[in-house]
């Protein structure tokens, strides 16, 4: 049995769940083991109420050597996705980004951290970006 690469998925829960679900469907038949914190959070990332959520997410990020961020139309304005990207960079994760549309704005947290990019939201492009991260 081949080793499965453990990949944490970061995404805008309100707008990009269907892309996350597609990754999980690929996971059932590929060499990846995707993990995520899959709950909508109606809490500010800077709130004291967010401490428990940050602890759980941090554990999941630390547990996965790879960090894949789905860059959807509104991802650039998600404080949670930006925080997750920063946490992944702090933890030395291999960061991969993929845009759902080439016109989407990249989150500023992705700049200057050595992220690898999948050039399209396809299985082959994402797999290649993960394999080469």
C-alpha positions as CSV (number, residue, x, y, z in Angstrom):
1,X,0.0,0.0,0.0
2,X,1.4,3.4,-1.0
3,X,2.0,6.1,1.6
4,X,-0.7,8.7,1.6
5,X,0.3,12.4,1.9
6,X,-1.6,14.1,4.7
7,X,-2.9,17.4,3.5
8,X,-4.8,20.0,5.6
9,X,-7.4,21.9,3.5
10,X,-8.0,25.6,4.2
11,X,-11.0,27.2,2.5
12,X,-13.8,29.7,2.9
13,X,-16.5,27.6,4.5
14,X,-19.4,29.8,3.4
15,X,-18.4,29.9,-0.3
16,X,-16.1,27.1,-1.2
17,X,-17.4,23.9,0.5
18,X,-18.2,22.3,-2.8
19,X,-14.5,22.5,-3.8
20,X,-13.5,21.0,-0.5
21,X,-16.0,18.2,-1.1
22,X,-14.5,17.5,-4.5
23,X,-11.1,17.1,-2.9
24,X,-12.5,14.7,-0.3
25,X,-14.1,12.7,-3.2
26,X,-10.7,12.5,-4.8
27,X,-9.2,11.5,-1.5
28,X,-11.3,8.3,-1.5
29,X,-9.4,7.1,-4.6
30,X,-6.0,8.7,-4.5
31,X,-2.7,9.0,-2.6
32,X,-3.8,11.9,-0.4
33,X,-5.2,11.9,3.1
34,X,-7.0,15.2,3.3
35,X,-7.9,16.6,6.8
36,X,-9.6,19.8,7.8
37,X,-11.5,21.7,10.5
38,X,-14.9,21.5,8.9
39,X,-17.1,23.8,10.9
40,X,-18.5,27.2,10.1
41,X,-17.1,29.6,12.7
42,X,-19.3,32.7,13.4
43,X,-16.5,34.0,15.8
44,X,-14.0,36.7,15.0
45,X,-10.5,35.3,14.6
46,X,-9.3,37.9,17.2
47,X,-12.0,37.0,19.7
48,X,-11.2,35.3,23.0
49,X,-13.9,32.9,22.1
50,X,-11.7,31.7,19.2
51,X,-9.0,30.3,21.4
52,X,-10.4,26.7,21.5
53,X,-11.0,26.7,17.7
54,X,-7.5,28.0,17.1
55,X,-6.1,25.2,19.3
56,X,-8.0,22.5,17.4
57,X,-7.1,23.9,14.0
58,X,-3.4,24.3,15.0
59,X,-3.3,20.6,16.0
60,X,-4.7,19.6,12.6
61,X,-2.2,21.8,10.7
62,X,0.7,20.5,12.7
63,X,-0.5,16.9,12.0
64,X,-0.4,17.4,8.2
65,X,3.0,18.1,6.5
66,X,1.1,19.7,3.6
67,X,-1.3,22.7,3.7
68,X,-3.6,23.3,0.7
69,X,-5.5,26.5,0.5
70,X,-8.4,26.8,-1.9
71,X,-8.5,30.4,-3.2
72,X,-12.1,31.2,-4.1
73,X,-13.7,34.5,-5.0
74,X,-13.9,35.7,-1.4
75,X,-11.0,33.9,0.2
76,X,-8.8,37.0,0.2
77,X,-11.1,38.6,2.8
78,X,-11.4,35.6,5.2
79,X,-9.6,36.4,8.5
80,X,-9.7,32.7,9.3
81,X,-8.1,31.5,6.1
82,X,-5.4,34.2,6.5
83,X,-4.8,33.0,10.1
84,X,-4.5,29.4,9.0
85,X,-2.0,30.3,6.2
86,X,0.1,32.2,8.8
87,X,-0.1,29.3,11.2
88,X,0.9,26.8,8.5
89,X,3.9,29.0,7.5
90,X,5.0,29.3,11.2
91,X,4.8,25.5,11.5
92,X,6.9,25.0,8.4
93,X,4.2,23.2,6.4
94,X,4.5,22.8,2.7
95,X,2.0,25.3,1.4
96,X,0.1,24.8,-1.8
97,X,-2.5,27.2,-3.2
98,X,-5.0,26.6,-6.0
99,X,-7.4,29.2,-7.4
100,X,-11.0,28.2,-8.3
101,X,-10.8,30.9,-11.0
102,X,-7.7,32.6,-12.3
103,X,-9.3,36.0,-11.6
104,X,-9.6,35.4,-7.9
105,X,-7.6,37.7,-5.6
106,X,-4.9,35.8,-3.6
107,X,-4.9,36.3,0.2
108,X,-2.0,38.6,1.2
109,X,-0.8,36.0,3.7
110,X,0.2,33.8,0.7
111,X,2.8,36.2,-0.5
112,X,6.5,35.8,0.4
113,X,6.1,32.4,2.1
114,X,7.2,30.1,-0.7
115,X,3.8,28.7,-1.6
116,X,3.5,26.3,-4.5
117,X,0.7,26.9,-6.9
118,X,-1.6,24.4,-8.7
119,X,-2.3,26.1,-12.1
120,X,-5.9,24.9,-12.2
121,X,-8.4,23.2,-10.0
122,X,-8.0,19.8,-11.5
123,X,-6.9,16.5,-9.9
124,X,-3.7,16.4,-12.0
125,X,-2.7,20.0,-11.3
126,X,-3.3,19.7,-7.6
127,X,-1.5,16.4,-7.3
128,X,1.5,17.7,-9.2
129,X,1.7,20.8,-6.9
130,X,1.5,18.6,-3.8
131,X,4.0,16.2,-5.1
132,X,6.4,19.0,-6.0
133,X,5.9,21.1,-2.9
